[in-house]
Amino acid sequence: MLNPTLKKVEPLPDYKLKLLYENGELKIFDVKPYISGDWYGMLKDKDYFNTVHIISSGTGIEWLDGQDIAPHELYELSSTK
């Protein structure tokens, strides 16, 4: 099953993302478990973390240097708060 298309991503405090999907679902994804190592560790910088954006297809998100999180993880591991 395909995940709904993302319409909006908003960085939140404490390394969380607010995700709005085309079907109206609003979800919160916690990025903290991913922030380690040289590549994803860059996300610890709040200014850099805030550069998150939706990729052109609307299937996922990424940061300026290409860090991303798999679309199915974003959708399935998010809470519905």
C-alpha positions in Angstrom: 0.0 0.0 0.0 1.3 3.4 -0.9 1.5 6.1 1.8 -0.5 9.3 1.3 1.4 12.2 -0.3 2.9 14.8 2.1 1.5 18.3 1.8 3.5 20.0 4.5 6.4 19.4 6.9 7.1 21.7 9.8 10.1 21.4 12.1 9.2 21.4 15.8 11.2 21.7 19.0 13.0 18.7 20.4 13.8 17.3 16.9 10.3 16.5 15.9 8.5 17.0 12.6 4.8 17.9 12.1 3.6 16.1 8.9 0.4 16.9 7.1 -0.7 14.4 4.5 -3.1 14.8 1.5 -5.8 12.7 3.3 -5.9 15.2 6.1 -3.9 13.2 8.6 -1.6 15.2 10.9 1.3 13.2 12.4 4.3 13.9 14.6 7.6 12.1 13.8 10.5 12.0 16.3 13.8 12.4 14.5 16.0 12.0 17.7 16.6 8.2 17.3 18.1 9.0 13.8 20.5 11.7 14.9 23.9 10.1 15.2 27.1 9.6 13.3 28.7 12.1 10.8 25.8 12.1 8.3 22.7 12.3 10.4 24.6 14.0 13.3 24.4 17.2 11.2 20.7 17.3 12.2 21.7 18.2 15.8 22.3 21.8 14.5 18.9 23.4 15.0 19.3 25.8 12.1 20.2 22.9 9.8 17.4 20.7 11.2 15.0 23.5 10.3 15.9 23.3 6.6 13.8 20.2 6.2 11.6 20.2 3.2 9.3 17.9 1.1 10.9 16.2 -1.9 9.3 17.2 -5.2 7.3 14.0 -5.5 5.7 14.6 -2.1 6.6 11.1 -1.0 9.2 12.1 1.6 11.4 14.7 3.2 15.0 15.6 3.1 17.5 18.2 4.4 19.9 20.3 2.3 22.8 17.9 2.2 20.5 14.9 1.3 19.7 13.3 4.6 16.3 11.7 4.4 14.0 9.3 6.2 12.2 6.6 4.3 8.6 7.6 3.5 7.2 4.4 5.1 9.1 5.1 8.3 7.7 8.7 8.4 4.2 7.5 8.0 4.2 4.3 10.0 6.4 5.4 13.0 4.7 8.8 13.5 2.2 9.5 16.3 -1.2 11.0 15.5 -1.1 14.0 17.9 
